[in-house]
Amino acid sequence: MRLLARWDSAQFPWSTAAARLLPLLAFQETPTFKPLQQAAINLAQQGFSLFLHLPTGAGKSLCFQLPALLSPAKVTLVVSPLRSLLQDQATALQRLQLADQALFLAPGSVPSAPMSPDVRLLYTTPEMILANPRARALVLQLIQEDRLARVVLDEAHCIVEWGSTFRPSYLELARFYQQHSPHVPVTFLTATASDELIAATSRIFHVASTDVPPVNAPASAASMVILQQISDRTNLALHVVPKPKPATLLALDIVRRVRHEPAIVYVLSQKDAEAVAKSLAAVGARAQAYHAGMSDAARRSVQSQWTSGKISIICATVAFGMGIDRADVRHVVHHALPLSLSSYMQQIGRAGRDEAPAVCTLYYDPSDAARAAFIASGDGFVDTSTAHGIRDVIEFIEEMGCRRKVLYAHFGHDLDSCCGNCNCGVSVEVPESGLTESRQQNAPLPARATNYAVERLYQTLQQTLKRKQGAAYRKADVISRKTIQTLLDLQPQSSDDLRLVRGLSSAQQTFLSDHLHLFERPRDRN
């Protein structure tokens, strides 16, 4: 800790210049360095590679932007997994009035003329460097002219989690780096990284993890100093619950939980994003899908509607959820199994960034594990890393003690006691019938409760009738939505009351007499 304290101080030749630049890069009225920011800047200036595992809001961007501004005639290459994240960076730099010192490479926008000497930050994606000849030539020219100061990989957990499946460009980028610029320091940034992920990243890029060195130690791009700050976000309540069936009941349950508050629903595929958004809209929610298969304009439109409050729920693929940035997200819902605890931690990190209470709900069905593994593999072949990631998630889900302790222990952080802010100890066994689920859900429904209640009861009664009748099941015996609305208004207390309902057959009356409790209004239940 004493070595770290020396690095995290203002005793270096560039410290005065760094202090002058800080107000240009900080959004606070009275700018000050956050914990570990000075250490990261000083280690970078000294020439070390870095792995920065810092929580959301810790100011990771400043840790590479400020050194870039301290390096005259040099360029820092920033590689991001998503164009939406690049757009966020561009917007932030415009607000800071530093847009003229950054260049963003995208298809059709790679400069043919020599790059302006004012540019200190070059932003792009792995695919642009590898597949776009002009972008590749631009980066190689910077290397040849000794103008490349540092390579920065934002959302660095993607290197391991995506590199072996649907984003092989990350592994190709590591080979490109090793072939052309192993002498250039590299910085890895992420809010979620286990010890295993950090070790795997260092192997992929051929850099050696090292403890915080003495201040006078010789620096090397091949030495990667790890700086970590792990904090327990106590404003997040973590809930793991059984996944209701069919899809309509699940949609109703999501709406019951999130109401009309800002929410992200994470899914595994683009098709799922569309289907889930549609099922939520069908029960009255204001929901839209958001994924890579949409045009840039469509994604911008959805994000704008969500940010402005025109829609309350955004259904995003896990890959493109990172492009979503909003401080007052009150709910993060996992419609499907996260692919690893790192992914889960990163995704729930989108909730409650304003430090107000937020709820993270993970729906679990044991059958989801096989589908998650298949989607993560890309080709049906499940590698060891994917299998271990999903296994860790299932162990977290099935933990009957404090799940929060299990989650943070995965990242090397021990919690002293159970937070009491989660549904620890609650079984995630999937109920055999929708009726069991309905009995447990006595919380008040949203303002449009009539439509939600009717659809929930219709689906619940239909599924129960199917199980009861088996092969003799007839669609004609199903209670219509109109009749369910009548029953909700009437609130029958006995079989005699059911006879007052027009259109109910004797068989339907007999069936409903066992389920009269379902038609009690929430406020009337004990």
Disulfide bonds with the S-S distance in Angstrom:
none
